[in-house]
Amino acid sequence: MAAYMPLMQQFLSAFTTPLDAAANVSANATAAASTASVTATPLAFPTDLSSLITFLASFSALRDWAKLVVVGGLIEMCRRFFFGGYAKIVNSFFITACFEEQDVSYTWMMVWLSKQPSWSKARDVQVSTNTIVNNTAIMLDGEDGSDRFKSSRKLAYLPSVSTTYNLWYKRRWMTITRVQSQTGWYGSKENSLFVSIMTRDHSILVSLLQEARRDYLAAQEHKMCVYVSDTSNNWRHVACREKRSMNSIILDPGMKDVLIDDAKDFLASKEWYAERGIPHRRGYLLYGAPGSGKTSLIHAAAGELQLDIYIISLSRIGLDDSALGELVNALPERCVALMEDIDAAFTSGLTRDTATATAESQDINAGKSIPGAPPAPPTTSRLSLSGLLNALDGVGAQEGRILFATTNRYSALDPALCRPGRMDLHIEFQLSSKFQARQLFSRFYLPAHNPDTVVPEEDDEDDEGSVDSGYNSVVGEEGDEKRSPSPVESSTSTGTDVPESEKPTFNGTSHQTRAPNLKRRQIAKLAVRFSESIPEREISMASLQGYLMAYKTRPFEAVANASAWVEKERSEKLSKERKEKEAEAEKAKAAALAKEKEAEKAKEVAAEKEKANVAAEKALAKNETS
């Protein structure tokens, strides 16, 4: 500070020089005009720091402002110290936890809150119909059993945004607040739940989380959750589905048992894998004919193993090697990761390295800049085979998960993808057998309240009572077991007659009749007759199910028309194959013609070159002779 004092004094002295000169000029002019001789006094201006302070302090307004600033600053500082210390003291008696909407713990707390008696007395709620499927809403009382709203979306209510709710948990006062914020470039809204408990014991929070998790698992006992990835590589909860019984999956004997037993053994062998240094991962490759039950088995297996399904779409727009690795690493430890139709996930096939994919992408981008070039096809995936293999069993691959991959073309897969360690168990799904046809028929016409009962081919003669399919009749119960349903007709409000040629045609029949009452022995015999009409390994289970759906209340007609339906399916299949062969032949013919044209064009070019050479030789010979 002392070093700057001389500089400041020089500045003040230079600043006061013009003032002194102006004062002298004014004094001389006044003296000339006045009769009395008055000496002019120059205007005094401080020339150092101390005099400057004294000069400023001579103004009363500045003194008042300085007092206000000093006193106000002291008061604000005291206020901040007081409230800061008060907040720290109060917070020391509370434990606060934050739950993000993208985390499953947020759903735990919402389900737990829905079971609290005090929630039914909440007076500030947000009504919603969009979150019932995700189980993040709290159902209104009596909403589940209301027949009036069965066909419409159910109502539920959520905690209002930025509203604090007071509850008691184990004689501790707690507050719950839901906060909504906008994130990302597109202004997407994300919810957060803040829970504060008046306690210093962390075991209370642990107990709350455990209780919330138990309530959630109890609510999800018969359901499983499905997750998909978004363009930001985050897993999004999209739906909850009812668990499918393994008895509803009709496969050849032993297939289901092999898969389920192997998966259960894997989930229970974490320590065994760790002791031997083997990565705790398991992969299943389901391959075979379309409509043979691959996806259905995965759905049922996930429910049997009590795991959620995470769908990995390899053809997602913008998915590359790094994004796939990030998705796989974000999988939970115990889950089912599903890659469907892995052979058809790439439009241009799997590549061994990223260089080829990069070159193709550069060619596409270069084609966009060429004038007159055709529009480049949309890029659906930039995934390479090496990126997929590293995601499945690389250093950063998630452990504890079960991977299911499905394909209809087993031979199209790369051997590196099918080796053990990536796809450990390969299961082939063939077209339906007679055993499957018999079991499917029996399941269709068993009572609705007990469809999992195994029907033997032979039953006791004193089988008591009879059973039906469980469909309620809408026309009464006088229908005969061989009664045909009334055909579906269209009605018009005008009442005018429509010509037969212009009447619309309908595929399918009406199911407005009650199914016949059949004994279990009768169902078994009909199932055997039905299976005898179905050829071995020619028709898919999906086609069989579609056929039986057309006769779901008419088992006798289903058996009687099975042979004709099989012949129709065979003729359609042969017709399709013939058309495919004709298309292939036309394609081969077109290729041969194109090759012939190219050969002819090459011959013409060669002939022209030969003529040019002969002409050149003649010209050269003529020049030499001349």
C-alpha positions in Angstrom: 0.0 0.0 0.0 2.9 2.4 0.8 4.3 1.8 -2.7 1.2 3.1 -4.3 0.9 6.3 -2.2 3.4 8.4 -4.2 1.6 7.5 -7.4 -1.8 8.4 -6.0 -0.5 11.8 -4.7 1.0 12.7 -8.1 -2.3 11.8 -9.7 -4.3 14.0 -7.3 -1.8 16.9 -7.8 -2.1 16.7 -11.5 -5.9 16.6 -11.2 -6.0 19.8 -9.0 -3.7 21.9 -11.3 -6.5 22.9 -13.8 -8.7 23.7 -10.9 -6.1 26.2 -9.4 -5.7 27.9 -12.8 -9.4 28.3 -13.2 -9.7 29.7 -9.8 -7.0 32.3 -10.4 -8.7 33.5 -13.7 -12.0 33.8 -11.9 -10.4 35.8 -9.0 -8.7 38.3 -11.3 -11.9 39.0 -13.2 -13.7 39.6 -10.0 -11.0 41.9 -8.7 -11.1 44.1 -11.8 -14.8 44.6 -11.5 -14.9 45.2 -7.8 -14.0 48.3 -5.9 -12.7 46.4 -2.9 -9.5 44.4 -3.2 -10.3 40.7 -2.5 -7.7 38.0 -2.7 -8.9 34.8 -4.5 -8.6 31.6 -2.6 -7.9 28.5 -4.7 -10.3 25.5 -4.5 -8.9 23.0 -2.1 -8.7 19.3 -3.4 -7.1 16.5 -1.5 -3.6 15.5 -2.7 -3.1 12.3 -0.6 -5.2 9.4 0.6 -5.9 10.6 4.1 -7.1 14.0 2.9 -9.2 12.2 0.3 -10.9 10.2 3.0 -11.5 13.3 5.0 -12.9 15.0 1.9 -15.3 12.2 1.2 -16.4 12.0 4.9 -17.4 15.7 4.7 -20.5 14.6 2.7 -23.3 13.5 5.0 -25.0 11.4 2.3 -21.9 9.3 1.8 -21.6 8.8 5.6 -25.2 7.5 5.8 -24.7 5.1 2.9 -21.5 3.8 4.4 -23.3 3.1 7.7 -26.1 1.4 5.9 -23.7 -0.9 3.9 -21.7 -1.8 7.0 -24.7 -2.4 9.3 -26.6 -4.3 6.5 -23.6 -6.5 5.8 -23.2 -7.4 9.4 -26.9 -8.2 9.7 -26.9 -10.4 6.6 -23.8 -12.2 7.7 -25.4 -12.9 11.1 -28.5 -14.1 9.4 -26.6 -16.5 7.2 -24.6 -17.9 10.1 -27.8 -18.4 12.1 -29.8 -20.1 9.4 -26.9 -22.1 8.2 -26.2 -23.4 11.7 -29.9 -24.0 12.3 -30.1 -26.1 9.0 -27.0 -28.1 10.0 -28.4 -28.8 13.4 -31.8 -29.8 12.0 -30.3 -31.9 9.2 -28.2 -33.7 11.7 -31.4 -35.3 13.1 -32.7 -36.4 9.6 -31.6 -38.9 7.0 -32.5 -37.9 3.5 -32.5 -40.2 0.5 -33.1 -39.3 -3.2 -34.7 -41.8 -5.7 -34.4 -41.2 -9.4 -37.3 -42.2 -11.7 -34.9 -44.3 -13.9 -33.9 -46.5 -11.0 -36.0 -49.4 -9.9 -35.8 -48.1 -6.2 -38.1 -45.3 -7.3 -40.8 -47.9 -8.2 -40.2 -49.6 -4.9 -41.0 -46.4 -2.9 -44.1 -45.7 -5.0 -45.5 -49.2 -4.4 -44.7 -48.9 -0.7 -46.4 -45.5 -0.5 -49.5 -46.9 -2.1 -49.8 -49.3 0.8 -49.7 -46.7 3.5 -53.0 -46.0 5.2 -52.3 -42.3 5.6 -52.0 -42.0 1.8 -55.7 -42.5 1.3 -56.2 -39.2 3.3 -53.9 -37.1 1.0 -55.6 -33.9 0.0 -53.2 -32.8 -2.8 -52.7 -35.4 -5.5 -52.0 -35.6 -9.3 -54.4 -37.7 -11.3 -52.8 -39.9 -14.0 -53.7 -42.6 -16.5 -50.3 -43.0 -18.1 -48.3 -44.8 -15.4 -50.5 -47.7 -14.6 -48.6 -50.1 -16.8 -45.3 -49.1 -15.3 -46.6 -49.6 -11.7 -45.4 -46.1 -10.7 -48.9 -44.9 -10.0 -51.0 -45.5 -6.9 -54.4 -47.1 -7.7 -57.6 -45.7 -6.4 -59.6 -47.8 -4.0 -61.9 -50.2 -5.7 -60.6 -49.4 -9.2 -59.4 -53.0 -9.9 -62.8 -54.6 -9.4 -64.9 -52.0 -11.1 -66.8 -53.5 -14.0 -67.7 -50.1 -15.3 -64.2 -49.1 -16.2 -62.9 -52.5 -17.4 -62.8 -51.3 -21.0 -61.2 -47.9 -20.3 -57.9 -46.8 -18.9 -57.8 -47.0 -15.2 -57.4 -44.0 -13.0 -54.6 -43.5 -10.4 -53.1 -40.7 -8.5 -49.5 -39.6 -7.9 -47.9 -37.4 -5.3 -48.2 -33.8 -6.5 -45.0 -32.1 -7.7 -43.2 -30.0 -5.1 -45.6 -31.0 -2.4 -44.4 -32.4 0.9 -46.3 -35.2 2.5 -45.9 -36.1 6.2 -46.0 -39.7 7.3 -44.9 -41.9 10.3 -42.7 -44.9 9.9 -41.8 -47.0 13.0 -42.7 -44.0 15.2 -40.4 -41.8 13.2 -41.6 -38.7 11.4 -40.8 -38.7 7.7 -41.5 -36.4 4.8 -41.9 -37.3 1.1 -41.5 -34.8 -1.8 -41.7 -35.4 -5.5 -39.7 -33.0 -7.7 -40.0 -32.8 -11.5 -37.2 -31.3 -13.6 -36.5 -30.9 -17.3 -33.4 -32.5 -18.7 -31.8 -32.9 -22.1 -32.1 -30.9 -25.2 -35.6 -32.0 -25.9 -37.0 -30.9 -22.5 -37.8 -34.4 -21.3 -39.2 -34.5 -17.7 -37.7 -36.6 -15.0 -39.1 -37.2 -11.6 -37.2 -37.5 -8.3 -38.5 -38.6 -4.9 -36.9 -37.2 -1.7 -37.5 -39.0 1.5 -36.4 -37.5 4.9 -36.7 -39.5 8.1 -36.2 -37.9 11.5 -33.6 -40.3 12.9 -29.9 -40.7 13.2 -30.0 -44.4 12.8 -29.2 -45.6 9.2 -30.8 -49.0 9.9 -34.2 -47.3 9.7 -33.5 -46.3 6.1 -32.2 -49.8 5.3 -35.4 -51.2 6.9 -37.5 -48.9 4.8 -35.8 -49.9 1.6 -36.1 -53.6 2.4 -39.8 -53.3 3.2 -40.4 -51.3 0.0 -38.5 -54.0 -2.0 -40.6 -56.8 -0.4 -43.8 -55.0 -1.2 -42.7 -54.4 -4.8 -41.7 -58.1 -5.2 -45.1 -59.2 -3.7 -46.9 -56.9 -6.2 -44.8 -58.3 -9.1 -45.1 -61.9 -8.0 -47.1 -62.8 -11.1 -45.6 -60.2 -13.4 -42.3 -59.5 -15.1 -40.9 -56.2 -16.4 -39.7 -55.5 -20.0 -37.0 -52.9 -20.7 -35.8 -51.4 -24.0 -33.0 -49.0 -24.8 -33.5 -45.5 -26.1 -31.3 -43.4 -28.3 -29.4 -42.1 -25.3 -28.4 -45.7 -24.4 -30.5 -45.7 -21.2 -32.7 -48.6 -20.3 -36.4 -47.6 -20.2 -39.2 -49.5 -18.5 -41.9 -50.0 -21.1 -44.3 -52.6 -19.7 -45.1 -55.2 -17.1 -46.4 -58.5 -18.4 -48.1 -61.4 -16.7 -45.8 -64.4 -16.2 -46.5 -67.2 -18.6 -46.8 -70.7 -17.3 -44.2 -73.2 -18.5 -47.1 -75.6 -19.1 -48.5 -73.4 -21.8 -45.3 -73.9 -23.8 -45.8 -77.1 -25.8 -42.5 -78.6 -27.0 -41.1 -82.0 -27.5 -40.5 -83.9 -24.2 -37.4 -82.8 -22.3 -36.6 -79.5 -24.2 -38.0 -77.2 -21.5 -36.5 -79.2 -18.6 -33.0 -79.0 -20.2 -33.2 -75.2 -20.5 -34.7 -74.4 -17.1 -32.5 -76.8 -15.2 -29.4 -75.4 -16.9 -30.5 -71.8 -16.2 -31.3 -72.5 -12.5 -27.9 -74.2 -12.0 -26.2 -71.2 -13.6 -27.9 -68.7 -11.3 -27.0 -70.8 -8.2 -23.3 -71.3 -9.2 -21.9 -67.8 -8.8 -19.3 -68.8 -6.2 -18.3 -71.9 -8.3 -17.6 -69.7 -11.3 -15.6 -67.2 -9.2 -13.5 -69.9 -7.5 -12.4 -71.2 -10.9 -11.9 -67.9 -12.6 -14.7 -68.4 -15.1 -16.8 -65.4 -16.2 -20.2 -65.8 -14.7 -22.2 -65.6 -18.0 -24.4 -67.9 -19.9 -25.7 -67.8 -23.4 -28.5 -69.7 -25.1 -29.1 -69.8 -28.9 -32.6 -70.8 -30.0 -32.7 -71.6 -33.7 -35.1 -73.3 -36.0 -38.3 -72.8 -38.1 -40.4 -69.6 -37.7 -43.4 -69.9 -35.4 -42.0 -72.9 -33.5 -42.1 -71.2 -30.0 -38.7 -69.6 -29.5 -39.9 -66.3 -28.2 -42.7 -67.9 -26.2 -40.2 -70.1 -24.4 -38.1 -67.1 -23.5 -41.1 -65.3 -22.0 -42.1 -68.3 -19.9 -38.5 -69.0 -18.8 -38.0 -65.5 -17.6 -41.1 -65.8 -15.5 -40.0 -69.2 -14.2 -36.6 -67.8 -13.2 -38.2 -64.6 -11.8 -36.1 -62.3 -14.0 -36.9 -59.2 -16.0 -36.3 -59.0 -19.8 -34.0 -56.5 -21.4 -34.5 -56.3 -25.2 -31.3 -55.4 -27.2 -32.3 -54.4 -30.7 -29.1 -54.7 -32.9 -30.8 -52.8 -35.7 -31.6 -49.7 -33.7 -30.7 -46.5 -35.5 -27.4 -45.0 -34.2 -26.3 -48.2 -32.5 -22.5 -48.8 -32.8 -19.9 -50.8 -31.0 -19.4 -48.4 -28.1 -23.1 -47.9 -27.6 -23.7 -51.7 -27.5 -20.9 -52.1 -25.0 -22.4 -49.4 -22.9 -25.8 -51.0 -23.0 -24.5 -54.4 -22.0 -22.5 -53.0 -19.2 -25.5 -51.2 -17.8 -27.5 -54.5 -17.5 -28.3 -55.6 -13.9 -26.6 -58.6 -12.5 -29.6 -61.0 -12.7 -31.6 -60.5 -15.8 -32.5 -61.9 -19.2 -30.9 -60.1 -22.2 -32.8 -60.9 -25.4 -31.5 -60.5 -29.0 -34.1 -61.6 -31.4 -33.5 -62.5 -35.0 -29.7 -62.0 -34.6 -29.2 -63.2 -38.2 -31.4 -60.5 -39.7 -30.4 -57.6 -37.4 -27.9 -56.2 -40.0 -29.1 -55.0 -43.4 -25.7 -55.6 -45.0 -24.6 -58.6 -43.0 -22.1 -58.9 -40.2 -18.6 -57.5 -40.7 -15.4 -58.8 -39.2 -14.0 -55.4 -38.3 -15.0 -51.8 -38.1 -12.9 -50.8 -41.1 -15.4 -52.3 -43.6 -18.4 -50.6 -41.8 -16.6 -47.3 -41.8 -15.7 -47.5 -45.4 -19.3 -48.3 -46.4 -20.5 -45.4 -44.3 -18.0 -43.1 -46.0 -19.1 -44.4 -49.4 -22.7 -43.6 -48.5 -21.9 -40.2 -47.3 -19.8 -39.6 -50.4 -22.7 -40.6 -52.6 -24.8 -37.9 -51.1 -22.5 -35.2 -52.3 -22.4 -36.4 -55.9 -24.7 -34.5 -58.2 -27.4 -36.7 -59.7 -26.5 -39.6 -57.5 -29.4 -41.7 -56.1 -30.4 -41.0 -52.5 -28.3 -43.1 -50.1 -30.1 -45.7 -48.1 -30.7 -45.0 -44.4 -28.1 -46.3 -42.1 -29.7 -48.5 -39.5 -26.7 -49.9 -37.7 -23.0 -49.3 -37.5 -22.4 -52.4 -35.5 -19.5 -54.8 -36.4 -19.1 -58.4 -35.5 -16.0 -57.7 -33.4 -18.0 -55.1 -31.5 -20.8 -57.6 -30.8 -18.3 -60.3 -29.7 -16.6 -57.9 -27.3 -19.9 -56.9 -25.8 -20.8 -60.5 -25.2 -17.7 -61.7 -23.5 -15.2 -58.8 -23.5 -13.4 -57.5 -20.5 -16.2 -55.1 -19.7 -19.1 -57.5 -20.3 -21.6 -57.7 -17.5 -21.6 -60.9 -15.4 -24.6 -62.7 -13.9 -26.9 -62.1 -16.9 -28.5 -64.7 -19.1 -28.4 -64.1 -22.8 -31.0 -65.5 -25.2 -30.5 -65.1 -29.0 -32.9 -66.3 -31.6 -32.4 -67.0 -35.3 -34.2 -68.6 -38.2 -31.0 -69.2 -40.2 -28.5 -71.0 -38.0 -26.1 -71.5 -40.9 -25.9 -67.8 -41.5 -24.2 -67.1 -38.1 -20.5 -66.7 -37.8 -18.8 -69.6 -35.9 -17.1 -67.1 -33.6 -20.5 -66.0 -32.4 -21.7 -69.5 -31.8 -18.8 -70.8 -29.8 -19.0 -71.8 -26.1 -18.6 -68.9 -23.8 -20.8 -66.8 -26.0 -23.6 -69.2 -26.9 -23.2 -72.1 -24.5 -26.3 -74.1 -25.2 -27.9 -74.5 -28.7 -31.5 -75.6 -28.9 -33.1 -76.5 -32.2 -36.8 -75.8 -32.7 -38.5 -78.0 -35.4 -41.9 -77.9 -36.9 -44.7 -79.5 -34.9 -44.8 -83.2 -34.1 -47.9 -85.3 -33.5 -47.1 -85.2 -29.8 -47.3 -81.4 -29.9 -50.5 -81.3 -31.9 -52.1 -83.7 -29.4 -51.1 -81.6 -26.4 -52.1 -78.3 -28.1 -55.6 -79.7 -28.9 -56.0 -80.9 -25.3 -55.0 -77.6 -23.8 -57.4 -75.7 -26.1 -60.5 -77.6 -24.9 -59.7 -78.2 -21.3 -61.6 -76.2 -18.7 -60.5 -72.6 -18.4 -60.1 -72.8 -14.6 -57.6 -75.7 -14.9 -55.9 -75.7 -18.3 -52.6 -77.2 -17.1 -54.1 -80.6 -16.4 -52.4 -83.3 -18.4 -55.0 -85.3 -20.3 -54.1 -89.0 -20.7 -54.9 -90.8 -23.9 -57.0 -93.4 -22.0 -59.1 -92.5 -19.0 -61.3 -94.3 -16.5 -64.8 -95.1 -17.7 -66.3 -93.7 -14.5 -64.8 -90.3 -15.2 -67.2 -88.2 -13.2 -69.0 -85.3 -14.9 -68.1 -83.5 -18.0 -66.1 -80.4 -18.7 -66.2 -77.6 -21.2 -63.9 -75.0 -22.4 -65.2 -72.4 -20.0 -66.6 -70.0 -22.6 -69.9 -68.4 -21.5 -72.8 -68.6 -23.9 -74.3 -65.4 -25.2 -77.3 -67.1 -26.8 -78.2 -69.5 -24.0 -77.3 -73.0 -23.0 -79.5 -75.0 -25.4 -76.9 -75.4 -28.1 -76.1 -78.9 -29.3 -72.5 -80.1 -29.4 -72.7 -80.4 -33.1 -74.4 -77.2 -33.8 -72.7 -74.9 -36.3 -72.3 -71.3 -35.5 -74.3 -68.8 -37.4 -72.4 -67.1 -40.3 -71.1 -63.6 -39.9 -73.2 -61.2 -41.9 -73.0 -57.5 -42.5 -76.0 -55.3 -41.8 -76.7 -51.9 -43.2 -78.8 -49.1 -41.8 -80.5 -48.3 -45.1 -82.1 -51.6 -45.5 -81.5 -51.7 -49.2 -80.7 -55.0 -50.9 -77.1 -55.5 -51.9 -76.3 -57.7 -54.9 -74.5 -61.0 -54.1 -71.5 -59.9 -56.2 -71.0 -56.8 -54.2 -71.5 -58.3 -50.7 -68.3 -58.2 -48.6 -66.6 -61.4 -47.7 -65.4 -62.3 -44.2 -62.6 -64.7 -43.3 -63.4 -66.5 -40.0 -66.5 -67.6 -38.1 -68.5 -66.3 -35.2 -67.9 -67.7 -31.7 -71.2 -66.9 -30.2 -72.1 -70.4 -29.3 -71.1 -72.3 -26.1 -68.6 -75.1 -26.3 -70.0 -78.6 -25.9 -69.7 -80.4 -22.6 -67.0 -83.0 -23.0 -65.5 -85.6 -20.7 -61.8 -85.7 -20.3 -61.8 -89.1 -22.0 -63.6 -87.6 -25.0 -61.0 -84.7 -25.2 -58.2 -87.2 -25.2 -59.7 -89.2 -28.0 -60.4 -86.1 -30.1 -56.8 -85.0 -29.5 -55.5 -88.3 -30.8 -57.7 -88.1 -33.9 -56.5 -84.6 -34.5 -52.9 -85.5 -34.1 -53.3 -88.3 -36.7 -54.5 -85.7 -39.2 -51.4 -83.6 -38.7 -48.2 -84.7 -40.6 -45.0 -85.0 -38.7 -42.7 -81.9 -39.0 -44.6 -80.1 -41.7 -46.6 -77.4 -40.0 -45.5 -74.9 -37.4 -47.1 -74.6 -34.0 -48.1 -71.0 -34.8 -50.2 -72.3 -37.8 -51.8 -75.0 -35.6 -52.7 -72.5 -33.0 -54.2 -70.2 -35.7 -56.2 -73.1 -37.0 -57.6 -74.0 -33.6 -58.4 -70.4 -32.8 -60.9 -70.5 -35.7 -62.6 -73.5 -33.9 -62.0 -72.6 -30.3 -65.6 -73.5 -29.3 -66.1 -76.3 -31.9 -63.7 -79.2 -31.2 -65.6 -81.7 -33.4 -65.4 -79.5 -36.5 -61.7 -78.8 -35.8 -61.1 -82.6 -36.0 -63.3 -83.1 -39.0 -61.7 -80.3 -41.0 -58.1 -80.9 -40.0 -57.2 -83.1 -43.0 -58.7 -80.6 -45.5 -56.8 -77.8 -43.8 -53.5 -79.7 -44.0 -54.0 -80.3 -47.7 -54.7 -76.6 -48.2 -51.6 -75.7 -46.3 -49.5 -78.1 -48.4 -50.9 -76.7 -51.6 -50.2 -73.1 -50.5 -46.7 -74.1 -49.5 -46.1 -75.8 -52.8 -47.4 -72.8 -54.6 -45.2 -70.5 -52.7 -42.2 -72.7 -53.3 -43.0 -72.8 -57.0 -43.3 -69.0 -57.2 -40.0 -68.7 -55.4 -38.3 -71.1 -57.8 -39.8 -69.2 -60.7 -38.5 -65.9 -59.3 -35.1 -67.5 -58.8 -35.1 -68.8 -62.3 -36.1 -65.4 -63.7 -33.4 -63.9 -61.7 -30.8 -66.4 -62.9 -32.1 -65.9 -66.5 -31.8 -62.1 -66.2 -28.3 -62.6 -64.8 -27.4 -64.9 -67.7 -28.7 -62.4 -70.2 -26.8 -59.6 -68.6 -23.7 -61.7 -68.7 -24.2 -62.5 -72.4 -24.7 -58.8 -73.2 -21.5 -58.0 -71.3 -19.7 -60.8 -73.3 -21.1 -59.4 -76.6 -20.1 -55.9 -75.7 -16.6 -57.1 -74.8 -16.4 -58.8 -78.2 -17.5 -55.6 -79.9 -14.9 -53.6 -78.1 -12.2 -56.2 -78.9 -13.2 -56.1 -82.6 -13.1 -52.4 -82.7 -9.7 -52.4 -81.1 -8.5 -55.0 -83.6 -9.8 -52.8 -86.5 -8.0 -49.8 -85.1 -4.8 -51.8 -84.8 -5.1 -53.0 -88.4 -5.7 -49.5 -89.6 -2.8 -48.2 -87.7 -0.5 -50.9 -89.1 -1.7 -50.1 -92.7 -1.0 -46.4 -92.1 2.4 -47.2 -90.7 3.2 -49.4 -93.7 2.0 -46.7 -96.1 4.3 -44.2 -94.5 7.3 -46.5 -94.7 6.8 -47.2 -98.4 6.3 -43.5 -99.2 
